[in-house]
């Protein structure tokens, strides 16, 4: 049932060996495909065994799923964008997808806009405290860990530290704060993200709360997630035990620590900018806008952008074609289109060749809008963005105002 908490692991020894945390996620994905609950699984796997080259893979045979076992912190894939291509409303394919909190939120925002049929998707949410850009990760491991990046066989973030395990079995760890102060560590958007457990998914899976057991802590978050887990248990694909109070408390403690770290980063990163007078803030952003080469990378990478005919294309006449940098309205239109639904995924900034801190801009405005409208994007498929719906009371007020205007005439 929704709200159930389990420690879970695969009944398949090969999956337990290949995966992490008991291989419960891999077991669920394989069972969903083998039992016909879904037609395909979309998950991340290493390309040619390279953990710095994580790619999304659409798998339609149960035996393929084990290729996606294990955690990849260096994969910054655009899950929601790909889901939209496969499940665009006209496609009846049923799919299970592994996704971080920001991926889940982007999928939910697209579903609200009729771009994804959410009923055809099982969101297998994965706890996340951030990802690293592959090139940054390689440089960090060479410089800070004094290790060959290709010798890394696994990595983890725990207790505000980044831990790597090498092929010879040795482990090395460094404090995240110190790494990130040097420009290494997690992507900028990940550092200030406070949503670590994806409760907006059909289930939330992670290692927090397992207390050293080779198992996955699973929180059931929807009837759809409950149905899959119950069937996997009945079929013997998944072995579970109820999470006890100590496990629940450990998980909550880990989440609290990660949130506090994110809040500290946000304060350090954004408070100075927030306190600037309006004109100084405007000058700050105009200096960055002047770098823009109008490559449209930010627009094309954004999972929330879905317009068939973009208002920013030259033939629309709003932003003049051929000008580099473009007028300020280029960025302001982008901001107006996505600020209420930005899920802080960082895809726009990842692809920007001019290193404009776009996530900082969208995040700051999104915080203001969230506070004003009491709306956090991507948390609930039934909760629509501000200004897209009206209440009966608002309709009544508008009707009264229309009558008054008519009387004044």
Protein Blocks (a to p, Z undefined) as FASTA:
>chain_A
ZZiacddddfbfklmmmmgehimmmmmmmmmmmnomambdcddddeehiaklccddddfb
fklmmmmgccdfkbccdfklmmmmmmnojaccdcdddddfklmmmmmmmmmnopacfklp
ccdddddebdcdfklmmmmmmmmnopafklpgbdcdeehiacdddfkopacdddfklmmm
nopajdfklmmpcbfbcfkbmbdcdfehnlopacdddddfbfklmmmmmmmmmnopaccd
dddfklmmmmmmmmmmmmmmmmmmmmmmmmmmmmpcfklmmmmmmmmmmmpgololmmmm
pmkbmcfbdfkbmklomacghiacddfklmmmmmmmmmmmcghlommmmmmmnlpafklm
mmmmmmmmmmmnopaehkafklccehkaccfklmmmmmmmmmmmmmmZZ
